[in-house]
């Protein structure tokens, strides 16, 4: 199947409406029975109430997954999605009391209830940490009511706008995914024309895209001021269950090794026979004609690699292919990019792709299926426990890419192998260093007093990009506009460093996998993924003997990059 089968969520909209009605009724009932009375509940009664709270939230998650997926594949369903967002918001009002009231309990009472509910321990302990930033129920209700017309409204506008954008190329009207895929073409004139067409397509929309970003920035600043966060990043770090210190150490480690990026691109220019590399040359294949990876070919490679690593991974991925978990190809009004939506523990994840038969699409398939396997394995810890912080949620996806890299590299000719290594190094740079650029760019944007004009957005973007590339790549004036198509800036401010975090963590883990008892590693790794978000990243990663608070930890990942780069240079000198 090449399109989603949403019947695992709902066979029809009558069943969707029935669930909505049931969730609304149960939420009101829970509120009437428990509101103002959590402090009086016996441990068994509390356990019953938190199970009901989780069950209602899971039902709402199922409803919203269905509505969102309908919207993701057809932006004309924006009204449909908005209807259920509003209904969700109304029901969530009746559930607001639960977390707020738990945080008002005395410490001894909280400890008693946490001890009585081992499955919810980490969720409840995390709630307590959020207490300083919670407002009164009345204030939280106002923010909930306003949510649909604040950041989430601008996020929807961004998605709807981009899904309809077309880029004029050689008499064709191409989607964002189709035009960007041409930046990997072996013909430099194709890359140059595609980059120019993309810039020309973006330019008329710059004022709107800048306005959307400014509104996201302003809304986040208001939220931080109301809740008492120290800066715009702090809520993201709290969601990710890591410290500012850990993030700063990550940024510092990455920025201090930008020389690896510059060293690589100097080498690539020589291999391509070019005196000067431009931004549209970054993903140029080293081979004159790059191999095509149609979906069936990519599927076979991924399944084989997963089977060799862990039969359980192969089993889950096979279900994804056979049971309509994946929507594969670009189409009109479909959202760009790729994702794996966790849906709910009682259903299964849904993967969105925009496959255009490039080698990068092979790795994207592996990446998103890595997410899906992680999400599926963590069903056992329940809806509240399966919500995985971004910092560890990127681990399985990037690890899956490494499995594919190892799976295909040894069956290639010397020139193809060198080309693959180049592509892998560029993927690592994109996942690690480019995302750090994004993060430091966001830091500048969110620290800027007042709204930013287009010139300032462009200036900050070029300043941060130049840090990474140095003199190894010439960034044209066109590139100054390319901040405006990055969806994470709009959907999830400060999301991007989680990719960098995941990339370095995976490189460290993969190095361990190659050197250690493989069977034991696979067992520990599967346990790690199955824990979902039921333990902190620090505790989960400690199982492998790593300390994420130690600045030296990040150097393990940097060391692996140096090794891959050295192997590549050896191939170039041969």
CORSUL-V929077 format. One line per field, one symbol per residue. ss: DSSP state (A for helix, B for strand, O for the rest). phi: phi as a letter, one per 30 degrees, with the letter a starting at -180 (. if undefined). psi: psi as a letter, one per 30 degrees, with the letter a starting at -180 (. if undefined). Layout:
# CORSUL-V929077
ss: ???
phi: ???
psi: ???
This chain:
# CORSUL-V929077
ss: OOOOOAAAOOOOAAAAAAAAAAAAAAAAAAAAAAOOOAAAOOAAAAAAAAAAAAAAAAAAAAAAAAAAAAAAAOAAAAAAAAAAAAAAAAAAAAAAAAAAAAOOOOAAAAAAAAAAOAAAAAAAAAAAAAAAAOOOAAAAAAAAAAAAAOAAAAAAAAAAAAAAOOBBBOOBBBOAAAAAAAAAOOOAAAAAAAAAAAAAAAAOOAAAAAAAAAAAAAAAAAAAAAAOOOOOOAAAAAAOOOOAAAAAAAAAAAAOOAAAAAAAAAAAAAAAOOOOOBAAAOOOOOOOOOOOOOAAAAAAAAAAAAAAAOAAAAAAAAAAAAOOOBBOOOOOOOOOOOBBBOOOOOOOOBBBOOOOOOAAAAAAAAAAAAAAAAAAAAAAAAAAAOOOOAAAAAAAAAAAAAAAAAAAAOOOOAAAAAAAAAAAAAAAAAAOAAAAAAAAAAAAAAAOOOOOOAAAAAAAAAAAAAAAAOOOOBOOAAAAAAAAAOOAAAAOOOOOAAAAAAAAAAAAAAAAAAAOOAAAAAAAAAAAAAOOOOOOAAAAAAOOOOOOOOAAAAAAAAAAAAAAAAAAAAAAAO
phi: .cbdcddddbdadddddddddddddddddddddcdibedcddedddedddddeddddddddddddeddddddcadddeddddedddddddddedcedddddedcddeededdddddbedcededddedddedcccdddddddddddedccedddddeedddddcdbcdbhicccdedddddddcddcdddddddddddddddedceeddddeddddddddddddddciddaddeddddddibceedddddddddddceedddddddddedddicdbccedcecdddddbddccdddddeddddddddddaedddddddeeddcidbcccdaeidddiaabcdhbedcadbccbbdbicdddeddededdeeddeddddedciddddddeedcddddddddddddeddcddccdeddddddeddddddddddcddddeeddddeddddddidcdeddedddddddddeddhcdbdcddededdddcddddcdbeiddddddedddddddddddedccdddddedddddedddhcdbdeeddddeciccdddededdddedddedddddddddddd
psi: kflkjgffekelfeeeeeeeeeeeeeeeeeeeefkggeffkleeeeeeeeeeeeeeeeeeeeeeeeeeeeeefjffgeeeeeefeeeeeeefeffeeeeeeefflleeeeeeeeffiefgeeeeeeeeffefgkaleeeeeeeeefefgbefeeeeeeeeeeffkkkjjhfljlleeeeefffgkfjeeeeeeeeeeeeeeeefgeeeeeeeeeeeeeeeeeeeeefgkelffeeeeeefhlleeeeeeeeeeeefgffeeeeefeeeeeefhkfkklfffegkkfkejkkkileeeeeeeeeeeeeeejfeeeeeeeeeefghfkjelklkgkklakljkfblffbllkkklikggleeeeeeeeeeeeeeeeeeegefgleeffjkkeefffeeeeeeeeeeeeefefglleeeeeeeeeeeeeeeeeedeefeeeeeeeeeeffkkalkleeeeeeeeeeeeeeefbgfkkjleeffffffgjfffeeikgeefeeeeeeeeeeeeeeeeffajeeeeeeeeeeeeffbgflleeeefffggkjffkffeffeeeeeeeeeeeeeeeeef.
